[in-house]
Amino acid sequence: MTNLAKLDFVALNITGKNYRTWVVDTKIHLEVGNLGETIKEENNASSQDRAKVMIFICLHLNEGLKSEYLTVEDPLALSNVLRNRYNHQKTVILPRARYEWTHIRIQDFKLVAE
């Protein structure tokens, strides 16, 4: 079933390819709504604010992720679970990309202009 609500930004893909941009977009939208404290450690957010954030986050999750984390009721816990699942990209992909960038070669051409 398709999501009929218009999303503020792209939902988090189950592969996590868009995790970094999804986190930034989520934090910005929560700060605009004065709900940014709900996903920080030792927060004093009300249960209504936590519920609003959970609704917002769940709207911006892939259906597979939504069903996988159905039992998580706290936005901070959900944020931590997603961070543990997808934040490894920085430690895995970034070093490889830096290595490739520093060792870039143009294999079929003698000059860059060619």
C-alpha positions in Angstrom: 0.0 0.0 0.0 1.4 3.4 -0.9 1.9 6.1 1.7 -0.7 8.8 1.0 0.8 11.4 3.2 3.2 13.8 1.5 6.7 13.3 3.0 8.9 16.3 3.9 11.9 14.4 2.6 12.9 11.0 1.2 12.2 8.1 3.5 15.1 6.0 4.9 15.9 3.2 2.5 16.2 -0.3 4.0 19.7 -0.5 2.5 20.7 2.6 4.4 22.2 4.3 1.3 20.6 7.6 2.3 21.1 7.3 6.0 23.4 10.3 6.4 21.1 12.7 4.6 18.1 11.2 6.3 19.6 11.9 9.7 20.4 15.5 8.8 16.9 16.1 7.4 15.3 14.5 10.4 17.2 16.6 12.9 16.5 19.8 11.1 12.7 19.1 10.9 12.6 18.1 14.6 14.5 21.3 15.6 12.0 23.4 13.6 9.2 21.8 15.4 10.9 22.2 18.8 11.2 18.5 19.2 14.9 18.0 18.8 15.4 17.2 22.5 13.4 14.0 22.2 16.3 12.2 20.4 19.0 13.4 22.7 20.3 11.6 25.8 18.8 12.5 29.2 16.0 14.5 27.7 12.9 15.7 29.6 10.5 15.4 26.7 6.8 14.8 27.4 5.1 11.6 26.3 3.1 13.7 23.7 6.3 15.0 22.2 7.9 11.6 22.0 4.7 10.3 20.3 4.8 13.1 17.8 8.4 12.3 17.0 7.7 8.6 16.7 4.9 9.4 14.2 7.2 11.7 12.2 10.1 9.2 12.1 7.9 6.3 11.2 6.4 8.3 8.3 9.9 8.7 7.0 11.0 5.0 7.2 10.8 2.3 4.6 8.0 -0.1 5.1 10.4 -2.9 5.9 12.2 -0.9 8.5 8.9 0.2 10.0 7.7 -3.4 10.5 11.1 -4.4 11.8 11.2 -1.8 14.5 7.5 -1.9 15.3 8.0 -2.7 19.0 10.4 0.3 19.6 8.3 3.0 21.3 10.9 5.6 22.3 12.4 7.9 19.6 15.8 8.0 21.3 15.9 4.1 21.3 14.9 4.0 17.7 17.5 6.6 16.8 20.2 4.6 18.6 19.1 1.4 16.9 19.2 3.0 13.4 22.6 4.6 14.2 24.0 1.2 15.3 22.7 -0.4 12.1 23.7 2.2 9.5 26.4 4.5 10.9 29.1 2.0 10.0 29.1 3.4 6.5 31.4 6.2 7.6 34.0 3.8 8.9 33.7 1.4 5.9 33.0 3.5 2.9 35.0 6.7 3.7 38.4 5.1 4.0 38.0 3.2 0.7 36.8 6.4 -1.1 39.8 8.3 0.3 42.2 5.6 -0.8 40.7 5.6 -4.3 40.8 9.4 -4.5 44.5 9.5 -3.5 45.4 6.7 -5.9 43.3 7.8 -8.8 44.7 6.9 -12.2 43.6 7.6 -15.7 44.2 4.3 -17.3 43.6 4.8 -21.0 44.9 8.3 -21.4 48.3 10.0 -21.1 46.9 13.4 -20.4 44.0 14.6 -18.4 42.8 16.7 -21.3 42.4 13.6 -23.5 
